[in-house]
Amino acid sequence: MAREGWAAASEAHGVASASAAAASSSSARSWILLDFTGEEKVLDVDKYAIMQRVQIHARDLRIIDPLLSYPSSILARERAIVLNLEHIKAIITVEEVLIRDPYNENVIPLVEELRRRLAAANVVQRAQGKGSGQNMIEAAEEDGESPFEFRALEVALEAICSFLDARTTDLETAAYPALDELTSKISCRNLDRVRKLKSAMTRLTARTQKVRDELEQLLDDDNDMADLYLSRKMAGASSPNSNPAVPNCLPASQTTGSKMLRSSRASSVTFHGNENDVEELEMLLEAYFRQIDSTFNHLTTLREYVDDTEDYINFQLDNHRNQLIQLELFLNGATVALTFYSLVAGIFGMNIPYSWNDNHGYIFKWVVGISGLVSGLLFIFVVFYARYRGLIGS
């Protein structure tokens, strides 16, 4: 019976593990695709299909693998932008966005915001009579609007900045009262609470700094920003002066080739100026860099407040320690005085016969009084000497 029970428990555990593994694998394979019209499509494909669709390498997919841990990064490839911003793992092309693990509770707001903005832009363009969805990119870019990849990148940056800012606000709401309570009452419960909040603050600061450093690195290098202009690169690749020896990538769908051609024509109109002009992207990145830098400054201020609280607590503990030392000094002085009194009592209490002890009962009062007086004077001398040497306060 015991073996049967153990076998049944093992089988149940195996089924549960298999179910968890299947769910994790399904989550890792799950993608959602949103095109420039706001239409979405859930994809359950392997990495090789994604690599063929967006023409990126396997190492780029490993960067945005939810099962692996990579620092936040924004990578520019020939025909795609690879985003790895905390929980936001996406691939942006000139006409579509692929977001990994779309059912994650932190990714759902990003998907909804992308759907809303792209659909709203689509409705506005249709209302203005700019044609069907096939001409959306061309019509939008001819009007001087941002390229599709920048609009998608802006939504992603806004989502991650808002996410980190919300986490920082929640942390500040919990941390400042806890620190104030700790300064008023030092207890194990308050110390443990502040310890957990400090650990959360350290992790959040590291995550925020990674995103901030990535944006700062992009802003410091114009070449990296220029590589993010996918539409400009597509226009240069499809122009008559481009190198014919450059191989064309496989289209993601039957209409991708024609869409890319239209996008290239529109981009050639939009980007007819200097190819190294990155002012539009620089302003976009700078805006969100300031936002993430503000969040980072809030965390830095919170860290300074935590450090100040720790210093204050240490001062309090040092003060209590000094008070205990002073108390110990008083007790030691009293012990020395009582030791002298005990010495006198011990001498007169010896069971040794001596003649002057007979018929001299009145001397008992003198011995007790003089011994007490000397012990008191000895204690006072110890206290005044400690004060004279600065060992205790006045």
TORKOL-4160 file (C-alpha; in steps of 0.2 Angstrom, whole numbers, padded with zeros to 4 digits, m for minus):
394
<pt num="1" X="0000" Y="0000" Z="0000"/>
<pt num="2" X="0014" Y="0012" Z="0004"/>
<pt num="3" X="0022" Y="0008" Z="m0013"/>
<pt num="4" X="0006" Y="0011" Z="m0022"/>
<pt num="5" X="0003" Y="0028" Z="m0013"/>
<pt num="6" X="0021" Y="0033" Z="m0017"/>
<pt num="7" X="0019" Y="0028" Z="m0035"/>
<pt num="8" X="0002" Y="0038" Z="m0036"/>
<pt num="9" X="0010" Y="0053" Z="m0028"/>
<pt num="10" X="0025" Y="0052" Z="m0040"/>
<pt num="11" X="0014" Y="0051" Z="m0055"/>
<pt num="12" X="0004" Y="0066" Z="m0049"/>
<pt num="13" X="0020" Y="0076" Z="m0047"/>
<pt num="14" X="0026" Y="0071" Z="m0064"/>
<pt num="15" X="0009" Y="0076" Z="m0072"/>
<pt num="16" X="0010" Y="0093" Z="m0063"/>
<pt num="17" X="0028" Y="0095" Z="m0068"/>
<pt num="18" X="0024" Y="0091" Z="m0086"/>
<pt num="19" X="0010" Y="0103" Z="m0086"/>
<pt num="20" X="0020" Y="0117" Z="m0079"/>
<pt num="21" X="0034" Y="0113" Z="m0092"/>
<pt num="22" X="0021" Y="0113" Z="m0106"/>
<pt num="23" X="0014" Y="0130" Z="m0100"/>
<pt num="24" X="0031" Y="0138" Z="m0099"/>
<pt num="25" X="0035" Y="0131" Z="m0116"/>
<pt num="26" X="0019" Y="0138" Z="m0123"/>
<pt num="27" X="0022" Y="0155" Z="m0115"/>
<pt num="28" X="0040" Y="0155" Z="m0122"/>
<pt num="29" X="0033" Y="0151" Z="m0140"/>
<pt num="30" X="0018" Y="0164" Z="m0139"/>
<pt num="31" X="0019" Y="0180" Z="m0149"/>
<pt num="32" X="0007" Y="0193" Z="m0154"/>
<pt num="33" X="0009" Y="0203" Z="m0170"/>
<pt num="34" X="0002" Y="0220" Z="m0173"/>
<pt num="35" X="0003" Y="0229" Z="m0190"/>
<pt num="36" X="0002" Y="0247" Z="m0194"/>
<pt num="37" X="m0017" Y="0247" Z="m0194"/>
<pt num="38" X="m0018" Y="0241" Z="m0177"/>
<pt num="39" X="m0024" Y="0223" Z="m0182"/>
<pt num="40" X="m0017" Y="0209" Z="m0171"/>
<pt num="41" X="m0013" Y="0191" Z="m0173"/>
<pt num="42" X="m0008" Y="0179" Z="m0160"/>
<pt num="43" X="0007" Y="0168" Z="m0166"/>
<pt num="44" X="0012" Y="0151" Z="m0159"/>
<pt num="45" X="0028" Y="0148" Z="m0168"/>
<pt num="46" X="0045" Y="0142" Z="m0165"/>
<pt num="47" X="0061" Y="0154" Z="m0166"/>
<pt num="48" X="0066" Y="0148" Z="m0183"/>
<pt num="49" X="0049" Y="0155" Z="m0190"/>
<pt num="50" X="0052" Y="0171" Z="m0181"/>
<pt num="51" X="0070" Y="0172" Z="m0188"/>
<pt num="52" X="0064" Y="0169" Z="m0206"/>
<pt num="53" X="0050" Y="0182" Z="m0204"/>
<pt num="54" X="0060" Y="0197" Z="m0197"/>
<pt num="55" X="0078" Y="0191" Z="m0203"/>
<pt num="56" X="0087" Y="0192" Z="m0187"/>
<pt num="57" X="0100" Y="0180" Z="m0180"/>
<pt num="58" X="0097" Y="0167" Z="m0166"/>
<pt num="59" X="0108" Y="0177" Z="m0154"/>
<pt num="60" X="0095" Y="0191" Z="m0155"/>
<pt num="61" X="0081" Y="0180" Z="m0150"/>
<pt num="62" X="0091" Y="0173" Z="m0136"/>
<pt num="63" X="0092" Y="0191" Z="m0129"/>
<pt num="64" X="0073" Y="0192" Z="m0128"/>
<pt num="65" X="0070" Y="0175" Z="m0122"/>
<pt num="66" X="0060" Y="0176" Z="m0106"/>
<pt num="67" X="0068" Y="0161" Z="m0099"/>
<pt num="68" X="0085" Y="0169" Z="m0100"/>
<pt num="69" X="0092" Y="0184" Z="m0091"/>
<pt num="70" X="0100" Y="0198" Z="m0101"/>
<pt num="71" X="0102" Y="0216" Z="m0097"/>
<pt num="72" X="0091" Y="0229" Z="m0105"/>
<pt num="73" X="0096" Y="0234" Z="m0123"/>
<pt num="74" X="0089" Y="0242" Z="m0139"/>
<pt num="75" X="0098" Y="0233" Z="m0154"/>
<pt num="76" X="0097" Y="0239" Z="m0172"/>
<pt num="77" X="0098" Y="0226" Z="m0185"/>
<pt num="78" X="0097" Y="0228" Z="m0204"/>
<pt num="79" X="0078" Y="0226" Z="m0205"/>
<pt num="80" X="0072" Y="0226" Z="m0187"/>
<pt num="81" X="0074" Y="0234" Z="m0169"/>
<pt num="82" X="0076" Y="0221" Z="m0155"/>
<pt num="83" X="0069" Y="0227" Z="m0139"/>
<pt num="84" X="0074" Y="0220" Z="m0122"/>
<pt num="85" X="0067" Y="0232" Z="m0109"/>
<pt num="86" X="0064" Y="0222" Z="m0093"/>
<pt num="87" X="0048" Y="0213" Z="m0096"/>
<pt num="88" X="0045" Y="0221" Z="m0113"/>
<pt num="89" X="0053" Y="0210" Z="m0126"/>
<pt num="90" X="0048" Y="0214" Z="m0144"/>
<pt num="91" X="0054" Y="0215" Z="m0162"/>
<pt num="92" X="0050" Y="0231" Z="m0172"/>
<pt num="93" X="0050" Y="0231" Z="m0191"/>
<pt num="94" X="0045" Y="0245" Z="m0203"/>
<pt num="95" X="0027" Y="0239" Z="m0203"/>
<pt num="96" X="0024" Y="0227" Z="m0189"/>
<pt num="97" X="0028" Y="0224" Z="m0170"/>
<pt num="98" X="0030" Y="0206" Z="m0163"/>
<pt num="99" X="0029" Y="0206" Z="m0144"/>
<pt num="100" X="0034" Y="0191" Z="m0134"/>
<pt num="101" X="0024" Y="0183" Z="m0120"/>
<pt num="102" X="0008" Y="0194" Z="m0123"/>
<pt num="103" X="m0001" Y="0186" Z="m0109"/>
<pt num="104" X="0011" Y="0193" Z="m0096"/>
<pt num="105" X="0001" Y="0204" Z="m0084"/>
<pt num="106" X="0015" Y="0218" Z="m0087"/>
<pt num="107" X="0014" Y="0216" Z="m0106"/>
<pt num="108" X="m0004" Y="0217" Z="m0108"/>
<pt num="109" X="m0005" Y="0236" Z="m0105"/>
<pt num="110" X="0008" Y="0238" Z="m0119"/>
<pt num="111" X="m0002" Y="0228" Z="m0131"/>
<pt num="112" X="m0018" Y="0237" Z="m0127"/>
<pt num="113" X="m0009" Y="0254" Z="m0129"/>
<pt num="114" X="m0001" Y="0249" Z="m0146"/>
<pt num="115" X="m0018" Y="0243" Z="m0152"/>
<pt num="116" X="m0027" Y="0259" Z="m0147"/>
<pt num="117" X="m0014" Y="0271" Z="m0154"/>
<pt num="118" X="m0012" Y="0261" Z="m0171"/>
<pt num="119" X="m0030" Y="0259" Z="m0173"/>
<pt num="120" X="m0034" Y="0277" Z="m0169"/>
<pt num="121" X="m0021" Y="0283" Z="m0182"/>
<pt num="122" X="m0029" Y="0271" Z="m0194"/>
<pt num="123" X="m0046" Y="0278" Z="m0191"/>
<pt num="124" X="m0040" Y="0296" Z="m0193"/>
<pt num="125" X="m0031" Y="0293" Z="m0209"/>
<pt num="126" X="m0046" Y="0284" Z="m0216"/>
<pt num="127" X="m0057" Y="0298" Z="m0211"/>
<pt num="128" X="m0046" Y="0310" Z="m0220"/>
<pt num="129" X="m0047" Y="0300" Z="m0236"/>
<pt num="130" X="m0029" Y="0294" Z="m0237"/>
<pt num="131" X="m0034" Y="0277" Z="m0244"/>
<pt num="132" X="m0034" Y="0260" Z="m0238"/>
<pt num="133" X="m0022" Y="0251" Z="m0226"/>
<pt num="134" X="m0010" Y="0248" Z="m0240"/>
<pt num="135" X="m0006" Y="0266" Z="m0242"/>
<pt num="136" X="m0006" Y="0271" Z="m0224"/>
<pt num="137" X="0013" Y="0271" Z="m0222"/>
<pt num="138" X="0016" Y="0281" Z="m0238"/>
<pt num="139" X="0002" Y="0294" Z="m0233"/>
<pt num="140" X="0008" Y="0296" Z="m0215"/>
<pt num="141" X="0026" Y="0298" Z="m0219"/>
<pt num="142" X="0022" Y="0310" Z="m0233"/>
<pt num="143" X="0013" Y="0321" Z="m0221"/>
<pt num="144" X="0029" Y="0322" Z="m0210"/>
<pt num="145" X="0023" Y="0309" Z="m0197"/>
<pt num="146" X="0035" Y="0298" Z="m0187"/>
<pt num="147" X="0040" Y="0282" Z="m0195"/>
<pt num="148" X="0030" Y="0267" Z="m0189"/>
<pt num="149" X="0046" Y="0260" Z="m0180"/>
<pt num="150" X="0047" Y="0276" Z="m0170"/>
<pt num="151" X="0029" Y="0276" Z="m0165"/>
<pt num="152" X="0031" Y="0258" Z="m0159"/>
<pt num="153" X="0047" Y="0262" Z="m0150"/>
<pt num="154" X="0039" Y="0277" Z="m0142"/>
<pt num="155" X="0025" Y="0266" Z="m0135"/>
<pt num="156" X="0037" Y="0253" Z="m0128"/>
<pt num="157" X="0048" Y="0267" Z="m0120"/>
<pt num="158" X="0033" Y="0275" Z="m0112"/>
<pt num="159" X="0027" Y="0258" Z="m0106"/>
<pt num="160" X="0043" Y="0254" Z="m0097"/>
<pt num="161" X="0046" Y="0272" Z="m0090"/>
<pt num="162" X="0028" Y="0272" Z="m0083"/>
<pt num="163" X="0031" Y="0254" Z="m0076"/>
<pt num="164" X="0047" Y="0259" Z="m0067"/>
<pt num="165" X="0039" Y="0276" Z="m0061"/>
<pt num="166" X="0024" Y="0267" Z="m0054"/>
<pt num="167" X="0035" Y="0254" Z="m0045"/>
<pt num="168" X="0045" Y="0269" Z="m0038"/>
<pt num="169" X="0030" Y="0278" Z="m0032"/>
<pt num="170" X="0024" Y="0262" Z="m0023"/>
<pt num="171" X="0040" Y="0260" Z="m0015"/>
<pt num="172" X="0041" Y="0278" Z="m0009"/>
<pt num="173" X="0024" Y="0277" Z="m0002"/>
<pt num="174" X="0029" Y="0262" Z="0008"/>
<pt num="175" X="0047" Y="0267" Z="0012"/>
<pt num="176" X="0045" Y="0284" Z="0019"/>
<pt num="177" X="0032" Y="0280" Z="0033"/>
<pt num="178" X="0042" Y="0264" Z="0037"/>
<pt num="179" X="0058" Y="0274" Z="0039"/>
<pt num="180" X="0049" Y="0287" Z="0050"/>
<pt num="181" X="0042" Y="0274" Z="0061"/>
<pt num="182" X="0059" Y="0266" Z="0063"/>
<pt num="183" X="0067" Y="0282" Z="0069"/>
<pt num="184" X="0053" Y="0284" Z="0082"/>
<pt num="185" X="0054" Y="0266" Z="0088"/>
<pt num="186" X="0068" Y="0254" Z="0085"/>
<pt num="187" X="0061" Y="0236" Z="0085"/>
<pt num="188" X="0064" Y="0220" Z="0076"/>
<pt num="189" X="0048" Y="0221" Z="0066"/>
<pt num="190" X="0052" Y="0239" Z="0060"/>
<pt num="191" X="0070" Y="0234" Z="0056"/>
<pt num="192" X="0065" Y="0219" Z="0046"/>
<pt num="193" X="0052" Y="0229" Z="0037"/>
<pt num="194" X="0065" Y="0242" Z="0032"/>
<pt num="195" X="0077" Y="0228" Z="0027"/>
<pt num="196" X="0064" Y="0221" Z="0014"/>
<pt num="197" X="0061" Y="0238" Z="0007"/>
<pt num="198" X="0079" Y="0242" Z="0005"/>
<pt num="199" X="0082" Y="0226" Z="m0004"/>
<pt num="200" X="0067" Y="0230" Z="m0016"/>
<pt num="201" X="0074" Y="0248" Z="m0018"/>
<pt num="202" X="0091" Y="0241" Z="m0023"/>
<pt num="203" X="0084" Y="0229" Z="m0036"/>
<pt num="204" X="0073" Y="0243" Z="m0043"/>
<pt num="205" X="0087" Y="0255" Z="m0044"/>
<pt num="206" X="0098" Y="0242" Z="m0054"/>
<pt num="207" X="0084" Y="0239" Z="m0066"/>
<pt num="208" X="0081" Y="0258" Z="m0068"/>
<pt num="209" X="0099" Y="0261" Z="m0071"/>
<pt num="210" X="0101" Y="0248" Z="m0084"/>
<pt num="211" X="0087" Y="0256" Z="m0094"/>
<pt num="212" X="0094" Y="0273" Z="m0091"/>
<pt num="213" X="0111" Y="0268" Z="m0096"/>
<pt num="214" X="0105" Y="0260" Z="m0112"/>
<pt num="215" X="0096" Y="0276" Z="m0117"/>
<pt num="216" X="0111" Y="0287" Z="m0113"/>
<pt num="217" X="0122" Y="0276" Z="m0123"/>
<pt num="218" X="0111" Y="0278" Z="m0138"/>
<pt num="219" X="0110" Y="0297" Z="m0136"/>
<pt num="220" X="0129" Y="0297" Z="m0135"/>
<pt num="221" X="0132" Y="0289" Z="m0152"/>
<pt num="222" X="0124" Y="0296" Z="m0168"/>
<pt num="223" X="0128" Y="0281" Z="m0178"/>
<pt num="224" X="0118" Y="0269" Z="m0166"/>
<pt num="225" X="0103" Y="0281" Z="m0168"/>
<pt num="226" X="0105" Y="0281" Z="m0187"/>
<pt num="227" X="0104" Y="0262" Z="m0187"/>
<pt num="228" X="0087" Y="0263" Z="m0179"/>
<pt num="229" X="0080" Y="0272" Z="m0194"/>
<pt num="230" X="0073" Y="0256" Z="m0203"/>
<pt num="231" X="0063" Y="0266" Z="m0215"/>
<pt num="232" X="0078" Y="0276" Z="m0221"/>
<pt num="233" X="0088" Y="0260" Z="m0223"/>
<pt num="234" X="0074" Y="0252" Z="m0233"/>
<pt num="235" X="0073" Y="0268" Z="m0244"/>
<pt num="236" X="0092" Y="0267" Z="m0247"/>
<pt num="237" X="0092" Y="0249" Z="m0251"/>
<pt num="238" X="0078" Y="0251" Z="m0264"/>
<pt num="239" X="0084" Y="0266" Z="m0272"/>
<pt num="240" X="0092" Y="0265" Z="m0290"/>
<pt num="241" X="0109" Y="0269" Z="m0283"/>
<pt num="242" X="0109" Y="0255" Z="m0271"/>
<pt num="243" X="0121" Y="0241" Z="m0273"/>
<pt num="244" X="0112" Y="0227" Z="m0283"/>
<pt num="245" X="0123" Y="0214" Z="m0275"/>
<pt num="246" X="0115" Y="0216" Z="m0258"/>
<pt num="247" X="0103" Y="0201" Z="m0256"/>
<pt num="248" X="0085" Y="0204" Z="m0253"/>
<pt num="249" X="0077" Y="0196" Z="m0237"/>
<pt num="250" X="0062" Y="0184" Z="m0239"/>
<pt num="251" X="0046" Y="0194" Z="m0237"/>
<pt num="252" X="0036" Y="0190" Z="m0221"/>
<pt num="253" X="0020" Y="0188" Z="m0231"/>
<pt num="254" X="0013" Y="0189" Z="m0249"/>
<pt num="255" X="0010" Y="0208" Z="m0248"/>
<pt num="256" X="0026" Y="0212" Z="m0238"/>
<pt num="257" X="0037" Y="0216" Z="m0254"/>
<pt num="258" X="0024" Y="0228" Z="m0261"/>
<pt num="259" X="0022" Y="0236" Z="m0244"/>
<pt num="260" X="0040" Y="0238" Z="m0241"/>
<pt num="261" X="0042" Y="0246" Z="m0259"/>
<pt num="262" X="0028" Y="0259" Z="m0254"/>
<pt num="263" X="0036" Y="0262" Z="m0238"/>
<pt num="264" X="0053" Y="0265" Z="m0246"/>
<pt num="265" X="0045" Y="0277" Z="m0258"/>
<pt num="266" X="0037" Y="0287" Z="m0244"/>
<pt num="267" X="0053" Y="0286" Z="m0234"/>
<pt num="268" X="0063" Y="0293" Z="m0248"/>
<pt num="269" X="0051" Y="0308" Z="m0248"/>
<pt num="270" X="0052" Y="0310" Z="m0229"/>
<pt num="271" X="0071" Y="0307" Z="m0228"/>
<pt num="272" X="0077" Y="0316" Z="m0243"/>
<pt num="273" X="0089" Y="0327" Z="m0232"/>
<pt num="274" X="0105" Y="0322" Z="m0223"/>
<pt num="275" X="0105" Y="0303" Z="m0220"/>
<pt num="276" X="0115" Y="0306" Z="m0204"/>
<pt num="277" X="0101" Y="0318" Z="m0197"/>
<pt num="278" X="0095" Y="0309" Z="m0181"/>
<pt num="279" X="0086" Y="0324" Z="m0173"/>
<pt num="280" X="0069" Y="0316" Z="m0173"/>
<pt num="281" X="0075" Y="0301" Z="m0164"/>
<pt num="282" X="0086" Y="0310" Z="m0153"/>
<pt num="283" X="0072" Y="0321" Z="m0146"/>
<pt num="284" X="0061" Y="0305" Z="m0144"/>
<pt num="285" X="0075" Y="0296" Z="m0134"/>
<pt num="286" X="0079" Y="0312" Z="m0124"/>
<pt num="287" X="0062" Y="0314" Z="m0118"/>
<pt num="288" X="0061" Y="0297" Z="m0111"/>
<pt num="289" X="0079" Y="0298" Z="m0105"/>
<pt num="290" X="0073" Y="0313" Z="m0094"/>
<pt num="291" X="0058" Y="0303" Z="m0088"/>
<pt num="292" X="0069" Y="0288" Z="m0083"/>
<pt num="293" X="0082" Y="0299" Z="m0076"/>
<pt num="294" X="0069" Y="0308" Z="m0065"/>
<pt num="295" X="0064" Y="0291" Z="m0059"/>
<pt num="296" X="0082" Y="0286" Z="m0055"/>
<pt num="297" X="0084" Y="0303" Z="m0046"/>
<pt num="298" X="0069" Y="0298" Z="m0035"/>
<pt num="299" X="0077" Y="0282" Z="m0031"/>
<pt num="300" X="0093" Y="0290" Z="m0027"/>
<pt num="301" X="0084" Y="0302" Z="m0015"/>
<pt num="302" X="0076" Y="0288" Z="m0007"/>
<pt num="303" X="0093" Y="0279" Z="m0005"/>
<pt num="304" X="0100" Y="0295" Z="0003"/>
<pt num="305" X="0085" Y="0295" Z="0015"/>
<pt num="306" X="0088" Y="0277" Z="0019"/>
<pt num="307" X="0106" Y="0281" Z="0022"/>
<pt num="308" X="0102" Y="0296" Z="0033"/>
<pt num="309" X="0090" Y="0285" Z="0043"/>
<pt num="310" X="0103" Y="0272" Z="0045"/>
<pt num="311" X="0115" Y="0285" Z="0052"/>
<pt num="312" X="0102" Y="0292" Z="0063"/>
<pt num="313" X="0099" Y="0274" Z="0070"/>
<pt num="314" X="0117" Y="0271" Z="0072"/>
<pt num="315" X="0119" Y="0288" Z="0082"/>
<pt num="316" X="0104" Y="0282" Z="0093"/>
<pt num="317" X="0112" Y="0265" Z="0096"/>
<pt num="318" X="0129" Y="0274" Z="0100"/>
<pt num="319" X="0120" Y="0285" Z="0112"/>
<pt num="320" X="0112" Y="0271" Z="0121"/>
<pt num="321" X="0128" Y="0261" Z="0121"/>
<pt num="322" X="0137" Y="0276" Z="0129"/>
<pt num="323" X="0123" Y="0277" Z="0142"/>
<pt num="324" X="0126" Y="0259" Z="0146"/>
<pt num="325" X="0144" Y="0262" Z="0148"/>
<pt num="326" X="0141" Y="0276" Z="0160"/>
<pt num="327" X="0129" Y="0266" Z="0170"/>
<pt num="328" X="0142" Y="0252" Z="0170"/>
<pt num="329" X="0155" Y="0265" Z="0177"/>
<pt num="330" X="0143" Y="0270" Z="0191"/>
<pt num="331" X="0140" Y="0252" Z="0196"/>
<pt num="332" X="0159" Y="0248" Z="0196"/>
<pt num="333" X="0162" Y="0263" Z="0207"/>
<pt num="334" X="0148" Y="0258" Z="0219"/>
<pt num="335" X="0156" Y="0240" Z="0219"/>
<pt num="336" X="0173" Y="0247" Z="0224"/>
<pt num="337" X="0165" Y="0257" Z="0238"/>
<pt num="338" X="0155" Y="0242" Z="0244"/>
<pt num="339" X="0171" Y="0231" Z="0243"/>
<pt num="340" X="0180" Y="0243" Z="0255"/>
<pt num="341" X="0165" Y="0242" Z="0267"/>
<pt num="342" X="0164" Y="0223" Z="0265"/>
<pt num="343" X="0183" Y="0222" Z="0269"/>
<pt num="344" X="0181" Y="0231" Z="0285"/>
<pt num="345" X="0166" Y="0220" Z="0290"/>
<pt num="346" X="0176" Y="0205" Z="0286"/>
<pt num="347" X="0191" Y="0210" Z="0296"/>
<pt num="348" X="0180" Y="0213" Z="0312"/>
<pt num="349" X="0170" Y="0198" Z="0308"/>
<pt num="350" X="0185" Y="0186" Z="0310"/>
<pt num="351" X="0183" Y="0173" Z="0323"/>
<pt num="352" X="0200" Y="0177" Z="0331"/>
<pt num="353" X="0201" Y="0181" Z="0350"/>
<pt num="354" X="0208" Y="0198" Z="0354"/>
<pt num="355" X="0207" Y="0208" Z="0370"/>
<pt num="356" X="0201" Y="0225" Z="0364"/>
<pt num="357" X="0185" Y="0217" Z="0358"/>
<pt num="358" X="0179" Y="0214" Z="0376"/>
<pt num="359" X="0168" Y="0228" Z="0384"/>
<pt num="360" X="0170" Y="0239" Z="0369"/>
<pt num="361" X="0152" Y="0238" Z="0362"/>
<pt num="362" X="0151" Y="0257" Z="0359"/>
<pt num="363" X="0165" Y="0255" Z="0345"/>
<pt num="364" X="0153" Y="0246" Z="0334"/>
<pt num="365" X="0144" Y="0262" Z="0329"/>
<pt num="366" X="0160" Y="0271" Z="0325"/>
<pt num="367" X="0166" Y="0257" Z="0314"/>
<pt num="368" X="0150" Y="0256" Z="0304"/>
<pt num="369" X="0149" Y="0275" Z="0303"/>
<pt num="370" X="0167" Y="0278" Z="0298"/>
<pt num="371" X="0167" Y="0263" Z="0285"/>
<pt num="372" X="0151" Y="0270" Z="0277"/>
<pt num="373" X="0158" Y="0288" Z="0276"/>
<pt num="374" X="0174" Y="0282" Z="0268"/>
<pt num="375" X="0165" Y="0271" Z="0256"/>
<pt num="376" X="0154" Y="0285" Z="0251"/>
<pt num="377" X="0169" Y="0297" Z="0249"/>
<pt num="378" X="0177" Y="0284" Z="0238"/>
<pt num="379" X="0162" Y="0282" Z="0227"/>
<pt num="380" X="0161" Y="0301" Z="0225"/>
<pt num="381" X="0180" Y="0302" Z="0221"/>
<pt num="382" X="0177" Y="0289" Z="0207"/>
<pt num="383" X="0163" Y="0299" Z="0200"/>
<pt num="384" X="0172" Y="0316" Z="0200"/>
<pt num="385" X="0187" Y="0308" Z="0193"/>
<pt num="386" X="0177" Y="0300" Z="0179"/>
<pt num="387" X="0169" Y="0317" Z="0175"/>
<pt num="388" X="0186" Y="0326" Z="0176"/>
<pt num="389" X="0193" Y="0314" Z="0163"/>
<pt num="390" X="0178" Y="0316" Z="0152"/>
<pt num="391" X="0172" Y="0298" Z="0154"/>
<pt num="392" X="0154" Y="0303" Z="0158"/>
<pt num="393" X="0143" Y="0318" Z="0155"/>
<pt num="394" X="0140" Y="0332" Z="0167"/>
